[in-house]
Amino acid sequence: MSINVTIWNENRHEKDENHAASKVYPNGIHNTIKEALSMNENLVIRTATLDEDYCGLPDEVLDQTDVLIWWGHSAHAEVPDSLAEKIQQAVLKGMGFIALHSAHLSKPFVRLMGTSCTLQWRDNDRERLWNVNPSHPIAKGIDKYIELPREEMYGEFFDIPKPDDVVFLGWFAGGEVFRSGCTFQRGYGKVFYFQPGHEEYPVYHDQNIQQILRNAVDWATPLARREELSCPNPASLEK
Ligand code: ZN
C-alpha cells in the first residue's frame, strides 16, 4: 500500500543567495528531505512551498496526504489561518503531522498544541541528541545518541502540553537540555515534533537524522481515519 507524504517548506532562506541556507540546501530543505524519504519505496512523496498557489496545499492535495511534514521559520504569519485550521481538522481525522525545528511556532503546530510553544534559543552550539526511548518505533535503528557538531540551541522550558512520549532529549554544550523529539495524539492523528534542523547547518544531510525522519513517517501514517467529525452543532445545543 502506498503512503502519500507531503513535505511543506517555507523555502525562503534557501532562495536568498546571501543566506547560508542557500549553500547548505541549494535545492531547498524540502528536496533534501524528499531524497532521504525516497529510500522507502512505499512512499509517494510530493513537496509544497509557501510561495506556490494556496501555499502548495490546495484542498485536493491536503485531502490526499497521509503524512504532512512542515518546516517553517521566518514567515509563519504568511500562512493563512484558514489553512492552519484545515490542517488541524485533517490531523483530527487521522493525517500524521511532523513539525520540524522552528515549526514549533508554525500556526498548525501551535493550534494542535494549544499552548504558546515558546522556548529558549541561542545560535551555534554543539548538540548531543540522546535516544531516551529506544523501543519507540521512531528510534528504530538509532544508537545511544547522535552527535550534531553544529546546531542551534533550543532549550527548556518548552511550553508544550505533556507529550505522550519523549523519544529524544537534546543536550547542548552550553549546558541546556531540550525535549527534542516528542509525540502527541490529536483525535485520530499522530503528531511528532523534532527539534534538529536549523537551516544554516547540514543537519538533514545526516544519515541518522534521515533515518529518524523515515521512522517518523512510518509511525505517523494513519491506521484509521474518521470520515466526519461528530461535534454537535453549537446552535443545536442552545435550544
Ligand atoms: Zn533555526
Boltz pocket constraint, residues with backbone or C-beta under 6 A from the ligand:
constraints:
  - pocket:
      binder: B
      contacts: [[A, 101], [A, 102], [A, 152], [A, 197], [A, 198], [A, 199]]
      max_distance: 6.0
